[in-house]
């Protein structure tokens, strides 16, 4: 990532851009935050309850477990980043409302950092546009009002990128490399998907002929990321006998990837297939008593998943890649749920995989499809933002700016893995990248 010499962090115009981006982010999220704060149950999803249980068990029993009752098996499927974030609130008597309030503040900080990062990379001309892009993104607004890891993860990811660019510019000593690596490691502890980001950045620098002077801070950042992960890896080695980050990939291989193939082959709902398999493994745990760890069970998940996945590799690839497009869909349906206007119909995800987006929307809304028309302005905003971001990405390549490679690689890194589980949640870490593309486009337009 080559920062532009046009960026001057001390310029009054840039400082105003940073403040405006942060204030707009706060203002845009405030109405929805107030609504959800009055009905905090709406902030919880099935994943939210797992994070809540992990935090509660950690606080009350000293074990990171998502079990609602004994035996409280240690978990590695849920990494400790977001549970620790919740625990910090619960430990001082705060609850869901205060967690959402903290996430609200983090969103303002993320919008500010996106604007600052754009200024570092492309100059100050497009910084405000990048910050505003993030501030008004529907996916980010909705994620802020849920007890999920996306808001914290995105903040850590952007902080990592901002500090890494500072380090690549020759920041003093290892300070910015250390900050960058610590943020990257903390991001992995929030969402294990990010585990390959430091390695990806090193590969991109090598491919782009970054030179030894630039490889050193990137390598130092990767080292500090590993050091941040070391306590968690050590814990898993002690508890499970293996130094690994998470079992979530094994869970997804069976209950998501193989589950979708089984649902399509049998004509059943994905949720029904998952329910039957979970009951099957619950019986396995019961037979083993307390001797079957989550890691041991994850090996059984893979043993069941691999034959199903190997049998239909082309169909699996087609389903996975087609589903990835859902990542860029607008978060309008979840927004409606948060304001209490509607509630998704059971099996919507299954309908999406079996019959496509239109059928899924009809299933989701049931008799309230008219609500979708009220969201047309938000849909229009989403399409417009994507169009500007795409224009910026194309212009970045046409101008032969070296930043196109790291940003493009990072975008693909986050957009390709979700597959059948892809929805607006996986769009949230993409928004800063889209915002940088949009900021570049606006900055170039302003200089013409």
C-alpha positions as CSV (number, residue, x, y, z in Angstrom):
1,X,0.0,0.0,0.0
2,X,1.7,3.2,-1.2
3,X,0.5,6.2,0.7
4,X,0.1,9.4,-1.2
5,X,2.3,12.4,-0.5
6,X,-0.8,14.6,-0.9
7,X,-2.0,13.4,2.5
8,X,-1.3,15.9,5.3
9,X,-2.8,14.7,8.6
10,X,-2.4,18.1,10.1
11,X,-4.4,20.0,7.4
12,X,-7.5,21.7,8.8
13,X,-9.6,20.4,5.9
14,X,-8.6,16.8,6.7
15,X,-9.3,17.3,10.4
16,X,-12.8,18.6,9.5
17,X,-13.3,15.6,7.2
18,X,-12.5,13.2,10.0
19,X,-14.8,14.9,12.5
20,X,-17.6,15.1,10.0
21,X,-17.3,11.4,9.1
22,X,-17.5,10.5,12.8
23,X,-20.4,12.7,13.6
24,X,-22.4,11.5,10.6
25,X,-21.8,7.9,11.6
26,X,-23.2,8.7,15.1
27,X,-26.2,10.6,13.7
28,X,-27.2,8.0,11.2
29,X,-27.1,5.2,13.7
30,X,-28.8,7.0,16.6
31,X,-32.4,6.6,15.6
32,X,-32.1,2.8,15.1
33,X,-30.0,2.5,18.3
34,X,-32.8,4.3,20.3
35,X,-35.4,1.9,18.9
36,X,-33.4,-1.2,19.6
37,X,-32.4,0.0,23.0
38,X,-36.2,0.1,23.9
39,X,-36.5,-3.5,22.7
40,X,-33.0,-5.1,23.5
41,X,-34.2,-8.6,22.6
42,X,-34.2,-7.6,18.9
43,X,-30.4,-7.2,19.2
44,X,-30.0,-10.9,19.8
45,X,-29.7,-13.5,17.1
46,X,-28.9,-17.2,17.6
47,X,-25.2,-16.3,17.4
48,X,-25.7,-13.5,19.8
49,X,-27.0,-15.9,22.4
50,X,-23.9,-18.1,22.0
51,X,-21.6,-15.0,22.5
52,X,-23.7,-14.1,25.6
53,X,-23.5,-17.6,27.0
54,X,-19.7,-17.6,26.4
55,X,-19.3,-14.3,28.2
56,X,-21.6,-15.3,31.1
57,X,-19.9,-18.7,31.6
58,X,-16.5,-17.0,31.4
59,X,-17.5,-14.5,34.0
60,X,-19.3,-16.8,36.4
61,X,-17.5,-20.1,35.9
62,X,-14.1,-19.2,34.5
63,X,-14.6,-21.3,31.4
64,X,-15.3,-20.1,27.8
65,X,-18.3,-22.3,27.0
66,X,-21.5,-21.8,24.9
67,X,-23.4,-24.4,27.0
68,X,-26.6,-23.3,28.7
69,X,-26.1,-26.0,31.3
70,X,-23.7,-28.6,32.6
71,X,-21.2,-29.9,31.7
72,X,-20.1,-26.5,30.3
73,X,-17.6,-27.9,27.8
74,X,-14.8,-25.5,26.8
75,X,-15.4,-24.1,23.3
76,X,-13.0,-23.2,20.5
77,X,-15.7,-22.7,17.9
78,X,-16.3,-19.3,19.4
79,X,-13.1,-17.4,19.8
80,X,-12.7,-15.2,22.8
81,X,-12.5,-11.7,21.2
82,X,-16.2,-10.7,21.3
83,X,-17.1,-12.7,24.5
84,X,-14.3,-10.8,26.2
85,X,-15.8,-7.6,24.9
86,X,-19.2,-8.6,26.4
87,X,-17.5,-9.8,29.6
88,X,-15.9,-6.4,30.1
89,X,-19.4,-4.8,30.2
90,X,-21.1,-7.6,32.2
91,X,-18.3,-7.5,34.9
92,X,-19.2,-3.9,35.8
93,X,-23.0,-4.4,35.8
94,X,-23.7,-3.2,32.2
95,X,-26.0,-5.0,29.8
96,X,-27.0,-5.2,26.2
97,X,-28.0,-1.5,25.9
98,X,-24.5,-0.4,27.0
99,X,-22.9,-2.9,24.7
100,X,-24.8,-1.3,21.8
101,X,-23.8,2.2,23.0
102,X,-20.1,1.1,23.0
103,X,-20.5,-0.3,19.4
104,X,-22.1,3.0,18.4
105,X,-18.9,4.9,19.5
106,X,-16.7,2.3,17.8
107,X,-18.6,2.9,14.6
108,X,-17.7,6.6,14.7
109,X,-14.1,5.7,15.3
110,X,-14.2,3.3,12.3
111,X,-15.6,6.0,10.0
112,X,-12.9,8.4,11.2
113,X,-10.2,5.8,10.6
114,X,-11.5,5.0,7.1
115,X,-11.3,8.6,6.2
116,X,-7.8,8.8,7.7
117,X,-6.7,5.7,5.8
118,X,-8.0,7.1,2.5
119,X,-6.1,10.3,3.1
120,X,-2.9,8.2,3.8
121,X,-3.3,6.1,0.7
122,X,-4.8,8.5,-1.9
123,X,-4.6,12.0,-0.5
124,X,-7.0,14.1,1.4
125,X,-9.3,14.9,-1.5
126,X,-11.4,11.8,-1.2
127,X,-11.1,11.3,2.6
128,X,-14.5,12.8,3.5
129,X,-16.3,10.7,0.8
130,X,-14.7,7.5,2.1
131,X,-15.7,8.3,5.7
132,X,-19.3,9.2,4.6
133,X,-19.5,6.1,2.5
134,X,-18.8,4.0,5.6
135,X,-21.1,6.2,7.8
136,X,-24.2,5.7,5.7
137,X,-23.6,2.0,4.7
138,X,-26.8,0.1,5.7
139,X,-24.9,-3.0,6.6
140,X,-22.7,-1.2,9.0
141,X,-25.6,0.7,10.5
142,X,-27.6,-2.6,11.1
143,X,-24.6,-4.5,12.5
144,X,-24.0,-1.7,15.0
145,X,-27.4,-2.5,16.6
146,X,-26.8,-6.2,17.0
147,X,-24.9,-8.2,19.6
148,X,-22.5,-9.7,17.1
149,X,-18.8,-9.4,16.4
150,X,-19.0,-7.5,13.1
151,X,-18.7,-4.0,14.6
152,X,-15.7,-4.8,16.8
153,X,-14.1,-6.8,14.1
154,X,-14.4,-4.1,11.5
155,X,-13.0,-1.5,13.8
156,X,-9.9,-3.7,14.6
157,X,-9.4,-4.5,10.9
158,X,-9.5,-0.9,9.9
159,X,-7.2,0.1,12.8
160,X,-4.8,-2.7,11.7
161,X,-4.7,-1.3,8.1
162,X,-4.3,2.3,9.2
163,X,-1.4,1.4,11.5
164,X,0.2,-0.9,8.9
165,X,0.2,2.0,6.4
166,X,1.8,4.2,9.0
167,X,4.4,1.5,9.5
168,X,5.0,1.1,5.8
169,X,5.6,4.9,5.6
170,X,8.5,4.5,8.0
171,X,6.9,5.2,11.3
172,X,9.3,5.4,14.3
173,X,10.7,2.0,15.4
174,X,8.3,-0.9,15.7
175,X,5.5,1.2,17.2
176,X,3.1,1.2,14.3
177,X,4.0,-2.4,13.3
178,X,3.2,-3.5,16.9
179,X,-0.1,-1.6,16.9
180,X,-1.0,-3.1,13.5
181,X,-0.1,-6.6,14.5
182,X,-1.9,-6.4,17.8
183,X,-5.1,-5.2,16.0
184,X,-4.8,-8.0,13.4
185,X,-4.4,-10.6,16.2
186,X,-7.3,-9.2,18.1
187,X,-9.4,-9.2,14.9
188,X,-8.6,-13.0,14.4
189,X,-9.8,-13.5,18.0
190,X,-13.1,-11.9,17.0
191,X,-13.5,-13.7,13.7
192,X,-11.1,-16.6,12.8
193,X,-11.6,-15.8,9.1
194,X,-9.0,-13.1,9.4
195,X,-6.2,-15.5,10.4
196,X,-4.7,-15.3,6.9
197,X,-4.7,-11.5,6.6
198,X,-1.1,-10.9,7.8
199,X,0.2,-13.7,5.5
200,X,-1.9,-12.3,2.6
201,X,-0.3,-8.8,3.1
202,X,3.2,-10.3,3.0
203,X,2.4,-12.1,-0.2
204,X,1.0,-9.0,-1.8
205,X,4.1,-7.0,-0.9
206,X,6.3,-9.7,-2.3
207,X,4.2,-9.9,-5.5
208,X,4.3,-6.1,-5.8
209,X,8.0,-5.9,-5.2
210,X,7.6,-4.0,-2.0
211,X,11.3,-4.1,-1.2
212,X,13.1,-5.0,2.0
213,X,12.3,-1.7,3.7
214,X,8.6,-2.4,3.3
215,X,8.7,-6.1,4.0
216,X,10.3,-5.6,7.4
217,X,7.4,-3.6,9.0
218,X,4.9,-6.1,7.4
219,X,6.8,-9.0,8.8
220,X,7.0,-7.3,12.2
221,X,3.2,-6.8,12.1
222,X,2.7,-10.5,11.3
223,X,4.9,-11.4,14.2
224,X,3.0,-9.2,16.7
225,X,-0.2,-10.7,15.4
226,X,1.1,-14.1,16.2
227,X,2.2,-13.0,19.7
228,X,-1.3,-11.6,20.3
229,X,-2.8,-15.0,19.3
230,X,-0.2,-17.0,21.4
231,X,-2.2,-17.1,24.7
232,X,-5.2,-18.5,22.9
233,X,-3.2,-21.0,21.0
234,X,-1.6,-22.1,24.2
235,X,-5.0,-22.4,25.9
236,X,-6.2,-24.7,23.1
237,X,-3.1,-26.7,23.3
238,X,-3.6,-27.2,27.1
239,X,-7.4,-27.9,26.8
240,X,-7.6,-29.8,23.5
241,X,-4.0,-31.0,22.9
242,X,-3.7,-29.0,19.7
243,X,-2.6,-25.4,19.0
244,X,-5.3,-24.2,16.7
245,X,-7.5,-21.1,16.3
246,X,-11.0,-22.4,16.0
247,X,-13.2,-25.4,15.1
248,X,-15.6,-23.2,13.2
249,X,-14.3,-24.3,9.8
250,X,-15.2,-27.9,10.7
251,X,-18.6,-26.8,11.8
252,X,-19.3,-25.0,8.6
253,X,-18.0,-27.9,6.5
254,X,-20.7,-30.2,7.8
255,X,-23.7,-28.0,8.9
256,X,-23.4,-25.4,6.2
257,X,-21.6,-26.7,3.1
258,X,-22.6,-30.4,3.3
259,X,-25.9,-29.4,4.8
260,X,-26.8,-27.4,1.7
261,X,-25.9,-30.3,-0.6
262,X,-27.9,-32.7,1.5
263,X,-30.9,-30.4,1.6
264,X,-30.8,-30.0,-2.2
265,X,-30.5,-33.7,-2.8
266,X,-33.3,-34.6,-0.4
267,X,-35.7,-31.7,-1.1
268,X,-35.7,-30.8,2.6
269,X,-35.2,-27.5,4.4
270,X,-31.6,-26.8,5.4
271,X,-32.8,-26.1,9.0
272,X,-34.3,-29.5,9.2
273,X,-31.1,-31.2,8.0
274,X,-29.1,-29.3,10.5
275,X,-31.6,-30.1,13.3
276,X,-31.3,-33.9,12.6
277,X,-27.5,-33.8,12.4
278,X,-27.2,-31.8,15.6
279,X,-29.5,-34.3,17.4
280,X,-27.3,-37.1,16.0
281,X,-24.2,-35.5,17.5
282,X,-25.9,-34.7,20.8
283,X,-26.6,-38.4,21.1
284,X,-22.9,-39.1,20.4
285,X,-21.9,-36.7,23.2
286,X,-24.3,-38.3,25.5
287,X,-22.8,-41.8,24.8
288,X,-19.3,-40.4,25.6
289,X,-20.3,-38.6,28.7
290,X,-17.9,-35.8,29.5
291,X,-15.0,-37.4,27.6
292,X,-15.8,-36.0,24.1
293,X,-14.2,-32.5,23.7
294,X,-15.4,-30.0,21.1
295,X,-12.2,-30.6,19.2
296,X,-12.8,-34.4,19.1
297,X,-16.4,-33.7,18.0
298,X,-15.1,-31.4,15.2
299,X,-13.1,-34.3,13.8
300,X,-16.4,-36.3,13.7
301,X,-18.0,-33.4,11.9
302,X,-15.3,-33.5,9.2
303,X,-15.5,-37.3,9.0
304,X,-19.2,-37.0,8.2
305,X,-18.8,-34.0,5.9
306,X,-15.9,-35.1,3.6
307,X,-17.8,-38.0,1.8
308,X,-20.7,-35.6,1.1
309,X,-18.4,-32.8,-0.2
310,X,-16.2,-35.1,-2.3
311,X,-19.2,-36.7,-4.0
312,X,-20.3,-33.4,-5.6
313,X,-17.3,-31.1,-5.9
314,X,-18.6,-29.2,-9.0
315,X,-22.1,-28.7,-7.5
316,X,-20.5,-27.6,-4.2
317,X,-18.3,-25.0,-6.0
318,X,-21.4,-23.7,-8.0
319,X,-23.5,-23.4,-4.9
320,X,-20.7,-21.8,-2.9
321,X,-19.8,-19.2,-5.5
322,X,-23.4,-18.4,-6.3
323,X,-24.1,-17.9,-2.6
324,X,-21.2,-15.5,-2.2
325,X,-23.2,-12.9,-4.2
326,X,-25.6,-12.7,-1.2
327,X,-22.8,-10.9,0.7
328,X,-23.4,-7.7,-1.3
329,X,-27.2,-7.8,-0.8
330,X,-28.7,-4.8,1.1
331,X,-29.4,-5.3,4.8
332,X,-33.0,-4.0,4.5
333,X,-34.7,-7.1,5.8
334,X,-32.7,-7.1,9.0
335,X,-33.3,-3.4,9.4
336,X,-37.1,-4.1,9.3
337,X,-36.7,-6.7,12.0
338,X,-34.8,-4.4,14.2
339,X,-37.5,-1.7,14.0
340,X,-40.2,-4.4,14.6
341,X,-41.9,-4.1,11.2
342,X,-41.5,-7.8,10.3
343,X,-39.9,-11.0,11.3
344,X,-38.3,-13.4,8.8
345,X,-40.2,-16.6,8.0
346,X,-38.8,-19.9,9.1
347,X,-36.5,-21.6,6.6
348,X,-35.7,-18.4,4.5
349,X,-32.1,-19.5,4.1
350,X,-33.2,-22.9,2.8
351,X,-35.6,-21.2,0.3
352,X,-32.8,-18.9,-0.8
353,X,-30.6,-21.9,-1.7
354,X,-33.4,-23.9,-3.3
355,X,-35.3,-21.3,-5.2
356,X,-33.3,-18.1,-5.4
357,X,-33.5,-14.6,-4.1
358,X,-37.0,-13.7,-5.4
359,X,-38.6,-16.7,-3.8
360,X,-36.7,-16.1,-0.6
361,X,-37.9,-12.5,-0.4
362,X,-41.5,-13.7,-0.9
363,X,-41.1,-16.3,1.8
364,X,-39.5,-13.9,4.2
365,X,-42.1,-11.2,3.9
366,X,-45.1,-13.4,3.7
367,X,-48.1,-11.1,3.6
368,X,-46.1,-8.0,4.3
369,X,-44.3,-7.6,1.0
370,X,-45.5,-4.0,0.7
371,X,-43.0,-3.1,3.4
372,X,-40.2,-3.7,0.8
373,X,-41.5,-0.8,-1.3
374,X,-41.0,1.5,1.7
375,X,-37.3,0.6,1.7
376,X,-36.7,1.6,-2.0
377,X,-34.8,4.7,-1.0
378,X,-32.4,2.5,1.1
379,X,-32.1,0.1,-1.8
380,X,-31.3,2.9,-4.1
381,X,-28.7,4.2,-1.7
382,X,-27.1,0.8,-1.5
383,X,-27.0,0.4,-5.3
384,X,-25.5,3.9,-5.7
385,X,-22.8,3.3,-3.1
386,X,-21.8,0.0,-4.8
387,X,-21.7,1.8,-8.2
388,X,-19.4,4.5,-7.0
389,X,-17.2,1.9,-5.3
390,X,-17.0,-0.2,-8.4
391,X,-16.1,2.9,-10.5
392,X,-13.3,3.7,-8.0
393,X,-12.0,0.2,-8.2
394,X,-11.9,0.3,-12.0
395,X,-10.3,3.7,-12.0
396,X,-7.6,2.5,-9.6
397,X,-6.7,-0.3,-12.0
398,X,-6.8,2.0,-15.0
399,X,-4.5,4.5,-13.3
400,X,-2.1,1.7,-12.5
401,X,-2.0,2.7,-8.9
402,X,-0.2,0.0,-6.8
403,X,-3.0,0.0,-4.2
404,X,-5.3,-1.9,-6.5
405,X,-3.6,-5.2,-5.7
406,X,-3.8,-5.2,-1.8
407,X,-7.3,-3.8,-1.8
408,X,-8.5,-6.3,-4.4
409,X,-6.8,-9.2,-2.7
410,X,-8.3,-8.2,0.6
411,X,-11.8,-7.8,-0.9
412,X,-11.6,-11.3,-2.5
413,X,-10.2,-12.8,0.7
414,X,-13.4,-11.7,2.6
415,X,-16.0,-12.1,-0.1
416,X,-15.2,-15.7,-1.3
417,X,-15.2,-17.9,1.9
418,X,-18.8,-17.4,3.3
419,X,-20.6,-19.4,0.5
420,X,-24.0,-20.7,1.7
421,X,-23.9,-18.7,4.9
422,X,-23.3,-15.4,3.1
423,X,-25.6,-12.6,4.0
424,X,-25.2,-8.9,4.9
425,X,-23.1,-9.7,8.0
426,X,-20.2,-10.7,5.8
427,X,-20.6,-7.4,3.9
428,X,-19.6,-5.4,7.0
429,X,-15.8,-5.9,6.7
430,X,-16.0,-5.2,3.0
431,X,-17.5,-1.8,3.5
432,X,-14.2,-0.1,4.4
433,X,-12.6,-1.4,1.2
434,X,-15.6,-0.3,-0.8
435,X,-15.3,3.1,0.9
436,X,-11.7,3.4,0.0
437,X,-12.5,2.7,-3.6
438,X,-15.3,5.3,-3.5
439,X,-12.9,7.8,-1.8
440,X,-10.4,7.4,-4.6
441,X,-13.0,7.9,-7.3
442,X,-14.3,11.1,-5.7
443,X,-10.8,12.3,-5.0
444,X,-9.7,11.9,-8.6
445,X,-13.0,13.6,-9.8
446,X,-12.3,16.6,-7.5
447,X,-8.8,17.0,-8.9
448,X,-9.9,16.9,-12.5
